[in-house]
Amino acid sequence: MKRAVILAKGRVQRVGYRDEVEEIARRLEIAGFVENAKPYDVRIVVEGEESVIERFIEEIKIKKYPIDVNRLEVQFEDFKTEFEYFEIIRGEWQEELGERLDAAGKLLYRSVELGEESVSIGKKMLEKQDMMLEKQDETIGEIRGLRQDLKAYMEERFDRLEREIEIIKTKLGMV
């Protein structure tokens, strides 16, 4: 059993990082806490089996918008049996509310950006679809023209064959 004190650096405050860390810790069934550390970092203390803590450390290296962990500073210590479960240590309610609003705002802004990208891609696809439909119309026109040419050619050939058959019949006295 081990204890790890971790300092997460990067874009980790005001982006929902502590919630993600808590979910990972609970899933891996390790005890401890996570809290904001001034000015921009997040401090995590965990206790559990060494292999589980190693896995935890790998999983909290999150790079999923808006979270961007640049690096983790990890110090291992002796196990102290200090925690029963994992929790988020929160600051004053005004600070926490502000953090939630900041995180929601970033996600909303990113959602708008993705929506605009989606609309742009949709417009490009419609332009290509229009070009494909124009090509399809041209192809259909060509096929119709070819069918008419083939029909005219076949009618001419059949007329000629009928005339030649009449000539042959006349020469053979079959008429």
Sequence and secondary structure as in RCSB ss.txt:
>XXXX:A:sequence
MKRAVILAKGRVQRVGYRDEVEEIARRLEIAGFVENAKPYDVRIVVEGEESVIERFIEEIKIKKYPIDVNRLEVQ
FEDFKTEFEYFEIIRGEWQEELGERLDAAGKLLYRSVELGEESVSIGKKMLEKQDMMLEKQDETIGEIRGLRQDL
KAYMEERFDRLEREIEIIKTKLGMV
>XXXX:A:secstr
 EEEEEEEEEE SSSSHHHHHHHHHHHHT EEEEEEETTTEEEEEEEE HHHHHHHHHHT  EETTEEEEEEEEE
EEE     SSEEEE   HHHHHHHHHHHHHHHHHHHHHHHHHHHHHHHHHHHHHHHHHHHHHHHHHHHHHHHHHH
HHHHHHHHHHHHHHHHHHHHHHT  
